C-alpha cells in the first residue's frame, strides 16, 4: 500500500488532524493521540493498513495509478448515456442593463454578429421531438434542462409549455426530469412560481450583488431604475415553494454590501444556497476585478461569514465526486440558441464562438466538423496533471481552452482554474465547521 497523491493533511490548533482525499472526497478527523501514528503510516514509516484509511482512499494499492483513474473517469462521463443535458436559450433579449453583462462584453470580441432573438414555435416543436428521440435512443437515467437567456422569463409561457411537455415524456419513459432556470428574478411572482413548479421546474438561480445600494448600481433595468427590492421580495416568496440558489458576483467594491446581504438573509431566515462567483469585466468597464488568487481568499472569508451568520447553513462543496468540470465535452450535452443553432457551452451564446450544428425542424441534429474540437480537446494540461486539486476541478474551464487554443479569441495561458486551487484547505475546514449541523439533521 502507498499514500494517495491527493491527500491533504491539516493540523489543527487543538492537536487533531484533518485528512482529506481529493479522489473520494472523504474527510477524516484524527484525534490528537493518534496523529503521529497516522502520519507515520501515511509516510510509510509504519507498515500498517487501517481499514478506514483504505476505505477513504488515503492509502491505495502500490500499483494503482490515480492520474489514469481521473482521466478514465472523465472519459467515461464524456461518453456516458446516463445523462442527457439540454440548455435552451429562450431569448437573447433582456429587461436588464447590467454593468458587467457577459453578452454585452461578447459583442466586443465576437466573431459573428450578435442578434436579439426569441425562440420560435417551430424550434420549440423541434426540441420536443428531439427529447422524445433522445430518450428512446439513449435511455438516460436523468434528462436535465437549463432554461437560459438573456432573461428567460421574458418567454415565461413558452418555458412552461416546453417543461410540461418534457416532464410528461420523462414520466412516461420513467426517466428523472431535472430542470432549472437561470433568471434575474425580476419577473417572478407567486403565480409564476406555482406555474413553474407545476411544469416540473424545481430550481431557480437568481443573482443579487449585495444589498440595495450596491446591487442597484450593477443590476439595473433598461430604464436605469434599480431592481433589488423587487427581486428580494420575489425570492422570499419563491423560497417557500421551490429551491433557490442566490448567485453573488464578488468585486473589490461590494464585499461589505455582500456581508449586509448575508445579514439580511439571516434575519429573514431564507432557506437558500449561496454561490459566490468571481466578478469579471472587460478593461473598458470601470469595475475592478479580483485575480483568481485574490478571489479565493475572499471566497473563504465570505463563506465563513455565511456559516457564522446563518446558523442553519450547511456548507459542503465535496458532496459530489466530480466527473468533469462541466457538461460541455459530453457527447450528450447541447446548448440550443433561440434560432436553433447548436453550441457546446452557454458561454458561447452572444456571438463569441461558432456553432457546432443546427436543430432541424424534424427534431434531428445536424452537426458539423466543429463538434470534434470539443470531443477531442484534452482538458488536462501538464500543470493540471501535477495539481493536488485536479480531481475537483478536472482541468478547469473548457470554453477558455477552446477560445484560446482553437479560435484565438482570448489569450493563451489565461488561468482556467477554480479558486479551490488556492483555498482547498480553507474549504475543508469550513466543511468540518458545519458537520454538526448535518449530524443534527439541520438542512438548508
Buried (B, 14 or more C-beta within 10 A) or exposed (E): BEBBBBBBBBEBEEEBBBBBBBBBBBBBEBEEEEBEBBBEBBEEEEEEEBEEBEEBBBBBEEEBEBBEEBBEBBEEBBEBEEBBBBBBBBBBBBBBEBBBBBBBBBEEBBEEEBEEBBBEEEBBBBBBBBBBBBBEEBEBEEBBBBBBBBBBBBBBEBBBBBBBBBBBBBEEBEBEBBBBBBBBBBBBEEEBBEBBBEBBBBBBBBBBBBBBEBBBBBBBBEEEEBBBEBBBEBBBBBBEBBBBBBBBBBBEBBBEBBBBBBBBBBEEEBBBBBEBBBBBBBEEBEBEBBEBEBBBBBBBBBBBBBBEBBEEBBBBBBEEEBBBBBBBBBBBBBBBBBBBBBBBBBBBBBBBBBBBBBBBEEBEBEEEEBBEBBEEBEBBBEEBEEBBBBBBBBBBBBBBBBBBEBBEBBEEEEEBBBBBBBBBBBBBBBBBBBBEBBEEEEEB
